[in-house]
Amino acid sequence: MTDDKTELEIKRGHDAAQLLGHPMLVDAFHDIETEIVNKWQTSPARDAEGREKLWTMLHLLRRVRAHLEAHVETGMVAQATLAQKVARATGMNSTPF
């Protein structure tokens, strides 16, 4: 009933959710983000190049997190779509149409 793409999306979503919920990764994201922000806040205003590098680091860290979060969302949508297909196929669809 499922295709390989749907199964892969569901698996990757579960894997990403586990990663994002893992205490070590949660701590790593928090600690690194805090360190970057603190360095930016204490950097001299004249250090435009250093501040730009810190902004880039923060932006990339947030992109990594967003990438994992996107996999979680995609997996949830794939799981919901699969559940709807199963419900339709088994005649257990709760909607009247």
Summary of the structure (lengths in Angstrom):
residues: 97
radius of gyration: 20.5
end to end distance: 21.4
largest distance: 67.7
contacts: 227
relative contact order: 0.17
helix: 82%
strand: 0%
